[in-house]
Every structure is written in C-alpha cells, then in structure tokens.
Amino acid sequence: MSYATDKKWENLRYFPADLMKVYKKVPKHPEKIKAIQDRKVRELMQIAYEIPFYRARFEQSGTKPEDYTCGDDLKKFPVLTKEELRDWADQELNENPEKYQDWHVSPTSGSTGIPLRTPFSPKENAWIKANFMRSIMMAGFIPGVHKCLHRPNSLHTATGGKKSLPQQIVDSRWKDMSDAIKERVPSQVLLQEINEYKPDYLYMHKNILVRVCLYAKRNKMYLYKPKWYSPISEMLDPSSEMLLKEMLGPGLINAYGLSETGTSAVRLPGEDFFRVNSDTHVVNLRDDDGTYGDSGVAIVTPLFKTDFPLINYVTGDRMDGEMVDGLRRITNIRGRMNDVIHHKDGKITEWGNLEMVVNYAVGLGVVQSRFIQESYDQIRIQAVKDPSCPLSLPEIEKQYTAAFAPALNNEFRFVYEWMEEIPSDPNGKLRMIVNNMPDPEAESAAR
C-alpha cells in the first residue's frame, strides 16, 4: 500500500485501531507488557538492518539483528544524537521529496537554534497520537465525553485525510485556546477562556499555565479547576508544580516525551513516579561515561516508529529510574539544560547540580525564577514573588542567596530582577539557566 493511501486511511482506520491497541488501564501484568516490548524490539531491528543508515551502525557495533531480543540488548547498539538525526533526516527529505510528500514532518525549533525535522509516515503519526491519547485515558479521560482546552496545533487526534466519525466526535469536544506562543496573549484573556469553557482537561505550555495561575492568585480571581491538566514542553520544577496544584487542583498528568519520539512516560495524578509506556517505547539511562544504569541521560527508542526508525535516540534529559518487574520506571526527571554556569577555573555547573537546592528553595517566596550568567562574577536572577509570601523582597533575596551561593562555591554576586512574569523564549519555552557568556571556542577562533 502506498503512503498516499496510508494517509487517506490514517484517520478512518489506523488511528481508531491503534487507539484500541494501545489503550489499557494501568498495566497489571508486567510480564505481558515485557513480552510485547521484546517482540517489537526484535521486529524493529530486523527492519532497521535493511536501512543503509542503520546497516552501517550494525557493522560499527559488530552485531546482527538476531543479537537483539529485548530492550536491554539495545545497550549494545550505537546511540543516535540529535545532530546525526538532523543530518540524516535532512538528507532523506532533500533527496527524496516524492517519497516523503505524504508524510508528516515534525519540526522543532532546535535548542541550538538549528531546526530539526523528523519525518513520520501516516501510520507512525497515527500511532504517536493514539499513544498520547492512551496516556491521558489512563488517568480517566474519555475521548468524546470529556472536554479539552489546548493551544492551537499542539494536540490533535491525527491530521491526515478524512476524519472518521469517532474522531469527529472526539474533536468536537476539543477547543483551541488563543495562541499564546505566536504572540503574547494577556493572562486575563487566557483565564477567561478557561473559566468560560470549563474544560475537563487543560493542555498548555508550562510557563503559560504558571503565568495564568500567578495572575489569578495575585489578583485573587477565580480560576476553574479542571479534572486533569498537563504542563508541557518544559521541565516541571518544584515551585511551579506547587503553584499549579494550588490553583488548578490535584489532577496533574505529567506526560514526558519529545516531538521526535512521542509520549514515552507519564506520571498520573497521585503517583510519585513515571510509568514508561513499555509496550511502545524502550527507555534506557546512560551516564556521561557511556555506562548504562539507573541514572543518566534518557536513551529512547519508539518501537512503533518502523518506517523511519529512531533507535537509541539521545534525548538530553537526565533522569533517575529503576527496574520493576522487568520494566523501566522513572523516579525523577531532572530535565534538559543545554546552558550551564561557567566557573573561572573551567568547571561547569549544570541544572542537575542545583536541583536539590531548588527543591529546598520551595517556600522561600519565589514561585518562578531564571538564572542568567552575565560574567564569571555575576548572575542575574529573574524572579517572581509568591503573592502569599509575607516577606519583603530584600528578605527573600537574602534567603535565596544564602541557599544558592554555596551551591555555586560562593563565586558569584547575585543581582535580582523582580518581575510580574518571566518572558518565555522565542520557541515558547522557558529555560531555567541562560548563559550569556561569550563562547570560548568562538572567541579563540576570532583571535
């Protein structure tokens, strides 16, 4: 069957069928999930062996498809970096435009400023949408029954061809909010949209949800509490999570995934861990020395992506986890921090090194903050005060400095910039560390 035909069937057949396949309650039979994962790993590696890009990687590792029988075996296979994916995808899309004309291309802004395009066949696209739907259904969400409010273009059942009747019913209960990523929308407008629609499920960029909650709290305004909500696209820090639960209630669904890989794990309301969607993904953790274990950067393989595979994709997100009944469970996501704090002696401090201090700082009167390194001696902290905190700004600054200065070896002077809200980056996200220091390599090259 051609990709053009696949695209026509994407909504009429593939999406409904895939949703039924992946939907289940919280898994009670891990051995069955493990068997499904193992089978899909074997099938994926057989397919990948016929793709020149991956055939070279088999040869590089000295392995054959039959060497891979389970998710743990993928540790023997080379990892796929973002740069390698970008080069491969660009080459494929540029050299074979006719082949990919009926595919979906998921673009990201690229943390380095260089866009990344990831191709999805119609079948893969149906899978990625169905898999996300399954994640929120595990919390009790019922498509076509419960109402959803979300940012335009950020959440759809599928996008190819004519929509099936079940999909039309689902989409009729989903409503677009004003697009606060393309242009700034006043918090009052967003709050009003939430209150008027009264969604069962609210899906929005984390920094925008935080902004609306801060606005409502600061102005003592009513904010409708949905049954469930998901802050997306950014790491959920403890201060933000505390504010969201205070203003929106306990129904936090924290779904983890990338546009390249889809939703690979989810933390359901009331749980303190992320359950990996092990029947659709393999998640292994790898430290900076290349050793696999229970702590490190997440290496993700989406098992449903068989037309344009992503095997051992390096996400850049640091995590802690454990194996329970043969399945991966994530206990903590420390997030992806591309910018770091640079010290005079050449050492660096990543966000993960500040995480414990951030957890301790919850309750010190700051609900949102961003660290901007301006020199080897100074860090500017953009901060938003908790409206309910009785302390003065100088008192909060004193406490905050006392908490963070030792974590950075007391090398920096902190300059505070108090704000009503911290502006997001151009891509709609909000980095917690921004390094405005000149690039040492660029300076050296300039000389």
TABELFEN-V893900 format. One line per field, one symbol per residue. phi: phi as a letter, one per 30 degrees, with the letter a starting at -180 (. if undefined). psi: psi as a letter, one per 40 degrees, with the letter a starting at -180 (. if undefined). burial: + if it has 24 or more other C-alpha atoms within 12 Angstrom, else -. A space follows every 50 residues. Layout:
phi->???
psi->???
burial->???
//
This chain:
phi->.ddddedddecdbddedddddddadeecbedddddddddddddddddddd ceededddddcibbeddccaddddddcedcdddddedddddddddbdddc dccccccbdidcjcdbccdbdeddddddddddeedddddjdceicdcbca deicbbdabcidddeeddddddccbdddddcdbdceeddddddddddhdd bcbaeeddddddddddddchcdbdcddbabdcibdcdeddddddddccjd ddcccclbddcidcabcdeiccbccddddbbcbccbdddicdacakddcc bddddcdbdbchdddicdbcaacbhicdbccacdjcbddbdccedjdbbc eedcdddddddejdjccaabccdcadcbbccdbcddecdddddeddeddd dddceddcihcbccccbdbdacdddedjcbddbbccdddeddddddd
psi->hiddddddeddddddddddddehiahhegdddddddddddddddddddde hdddddddddefiideeheidddeeeiiihidddddddddddddefddde deihhhiidhdeehihhhhhidddddddddddddddddeehhhediihhi iheehidiehaiiidddddddeehhhiigeddihhidddddddddddgid hhhiidddddddddddddefihhhhidiihhieihhiddddddddddeae fhhghhiiddeaheihhiheifihhhgeeeihhihhaeeehiaehahhhh hhdegedgighfhhdehhiiaihhfeihhhdhheihgdiihhideeiihi ddeeddddddeheeehehihhhheaeehhhhhihihdeheiidddddddd ddddddefffeihhhhhhidihiiideeihidhhheiihddddddd.
burial->--+--+++++++++++-++--+++-+------++-++++++++++++++- --++--++-----++--+++++++++++++-+--++-+++-++------+ -+++++----+----++++++++++++++++++++++++++++--+++++ +--++++++++-++--+--++-+++++++++-----++-++-+++-++++ ++++++++++++++++++----+++++++++++++++++++++++-++++ +++++++++++++++++++---++++++++++++++-----+++++++++ +++++++++++++++++++++++---+++++++++++++++++-----++ ++-++-+++-++++++++++++++-+-++++++++++-----+--++--+ +-++--++---+++++++-++++++-+++++++++-+----------
//
